[in-house]
């Protein structure tokens, strides 16, 4: 009897040891291969910008008055004066140039005095010749002198009149030369410059976006002064990788998020035909293509969105209904192929599959599994082909 008990205990101990070393089923989480609506989109940072931005520049060189407008102020086309430019102060003269200018002014003053003396002389000569002509006319009327003597007196009178006119013209020239010499020395009227100011008028209606030159200063022709645009006419510019841009189609739907407000519906308006090289944060050269989006819906939804704001644009590349799809979490690489573990009769089975389109959550399955198959999500290192599994469903 004692031997029988010992035998039973030994068999039980052996059975316990065998049971302890038997492989247990691996706990796994599974999901179904099922038809779903699958949408593929590309997301990238973009920039909101006013479609037409006008840069107001100085039309002439001169002294720009201080700008009273500020960013956000409204302007009206062809009415609002956005800037005023007057003549700049003349260049400073060194001692040598000033000496030359003062000598020129003195010479001009002397020339004016001489011209005035010549005018006085011509006036006296004209007065004498006039009296002579009148006397000759009286004598000719009494037949005291010949016609030739009378004609000579009239000729001399006209010559004296022409000499007076010439002297007066010469005086005017000398006076202008004096004014020019005084202008070089800066002795002219400083207030006459106010009448020569140029007003720069807003070319379009909108709001001031930026004032580039606010303080009073001397500017050259073409100097940017301010930027004007219509905040209600916004577009979104997104730089996509060239491999993503080739899949974007004109008119594709998009969604604008990440700007601080509710999502905004948008649509692809234009895809630029050329790419530009941009360096990524990792220092990698990337070929980027600019895609322009237009906003749709109620403008009140994006009235707080401004020029230069950062946004996230999600552009739809592909959409399919009733697409046989598998969760992305069930996929892994098997060499150069995609594979997944299906559950058959309580065991994991390795299955090579062919994929089509995919997004962050699901992928389109072209072959390898069928609708209704259960696949293992996020398989661990314990899962292998033929391993027993214990299911916990996540559908």
DAMO-V208932 format. One line per field, one symbol per residue. ss: DSSP state (a for helix, b for strand, c for the rest). phi: phi as a letter, one per 40 degrees, with the letter a starting at -180 (. if undefined). psi: psi as a letter, one per 40 degrees, with the letter a starting at -180 (. if undefined). A space follows every 10 residues. Layout:
ss->???
phi->???
psi->???
This chain:
ss->caaaaaaaaa aaaaaaaaaa accccbbbbb bbcbbbbbbb bbbbbbbbbb ccbbbbbccc cbbbcccccc cccbbccccc bbbbbbcccc ccccaaaaaa aaaaaaaaaa aaaaaaaaaa aaaaaaaaaa aaaaaaaaaa acccccaaaa aaaaaaaaaa aaaaaaaaaa aaaaaaaaaa aaaaccccca aaaaaacbbb bccccbbbbb bcccccbbbc cccbbbbbbc cccbbbbbbb baaaaccccc ccbbbbbccc cccbbbbbbb bbbbbbbbbc ccccbbbbbb bbbbbcccaa aacccccccb bbbbbbbbbb bbbbbbbaaa cbbbccbbbb bbbbccbbbb bbbbbbbbcc cbbbbbbccc cccbbbbccc cccccccbbb bbbcc
phi->.ccccccccc cccccccccc cccccccbbb accacacbbb bbbacbbcac cbbbccbccb cicccccccb dhccbbcgbc ccabbbcccc cccccccccc cccccccccc cccccccccc cccccccccc cccccccccc ccgcbccccc cccccccccc cccccccccc cccccccccc cccccgcccc cccccbcbcb bccbcibcca bcbcccacbc dgccbabbab ccbcabbbcc cdccccccbc gccabbbgbh bcdbcaacca bccbbbcbcc ccgccbcbbc bbbbcbhcdc cbcccbcgcc bbbbbcbaaa bfccbbcccc cacbgcbcaa bcbbfgbcbc bcbbbbcabc bbbcbcahbb chccbccfcc cccacgccbb cbcbb
psi->dddddddddd dddddddddd ehhiihhihi iihihihhhh ihhiiahhih dhhhhhihdi iahhihheii hehiihhedh hdihhiiiii iihidddddd dddddddddd dddddddddd dddddddddd dddddddddd defdiidddd dddddddddd dddddddddd dddddddddd ddddefeahe eeddeeihhh ihdiiaihdi hdgdihihii hehhdihiih eegiihhhhi iddddeehih eiiihhaeee aiihiiihdi hieiiihihi deehhihihh hhiiiiahdd dfdehiheih ihhhhhdihi ifhhiiidee iihgbeiiii hihhfeihhh hhihibiiad diihhdidii heihihhgha eehihehhih ihig.
